[in-house]
Amino acid sequence: QQAGVRVLASSAKLARQLENKLQLPAIASAAEVRIPETVVISRRALRDGTASLPQLEDGWVVQPAMSFAGAGTTPVASRDALERALQDPTASRSDLWKLTRHVHGEPMTVNAVVLGHEDVVVAHVTRQLTGVAECSAEPLGSCGNEWSIPIDDEAANSVRQVASSVGAELSRRGFRGAYGIDVVVSPQGNVVVIEINARITASFGMLNQLQRAHGFIPMIDVHEAVFLDPAGSLLARARECYSGELAPWEQPAASVVCYNTSNDVLHAEHDHPWM
């Protein structure tokens, strides 16, 4: 406002509220979607011995209330491992953390746009690259997205339906514009929501290039129209464009994000797809 610039997004205050990982259980419950078994813990309570912990040996993951690209997200299988994880410098100010039971399955992500009151368009589902050692020091760090491996139609449609339900709930809370969700699809086909990103996500760049190349309305254009031309024809065309099942890309691609803080060039060779 001071610079006389209009930002095409919901308020930063609302986005922070929605991205707070401690809010996920309430949002998921209202949206009627699955999340992992979740326990909120206090670092202070752990220190003074009053924290109530689950059986960590069963496989749990700890996350700070606010972080980016998986920072501070750490598997913990013992109290000692949990105490070490809570000293993570990337989220050292956080007293409240979230413990979630580890979900086995394929990590996937999807972007969508809230157009208006419970009105949502959902784009293509993609596999998420997570914890690639050559790209991130974080054990569950986000390392990009893989569009080149086809996803089972039933799984993709289930993920899109979950994203639509989440978007409708974000809409009820006053959110508009682009958002993304990260999920794990279990071997039984259950879609479990891991995280909600109430903003344009890192995968938007490659996604929009693919959409333009294949004749889809780019989601960035849809996002802009929500704020600049909500009654215009583009949103109506976007609803139609994304209303049905979405076929796999004819020209697949991937985006890899590498967190390199050294002066060395990183080189990685794989004879199998990153999963």
Secondary structure, DSSP 8 states (H G I E B T S, - for coil): -TT----SSS-HHHHHHHH-GGGHHHHHHHHT-B---EEEEEHHHHHHT------GGGTEEEEESS-STTTT-EEE-SHHHHHHHTT-GGGTT--EEEEEE---SEEEEEEEEEEETTEEEEEEEEEEEE--TTT-SSTT-EEEEE-SS---HHHHHHHHHHHHHHHHHHHHTT--EEEEEEEEE-TT--EEEEEEE-S--TTHHHHHHHHHHTT---HHHHHHHHHH-TTSHHHHHHHHHTSS-----SS--EEE-----SSS------SS---
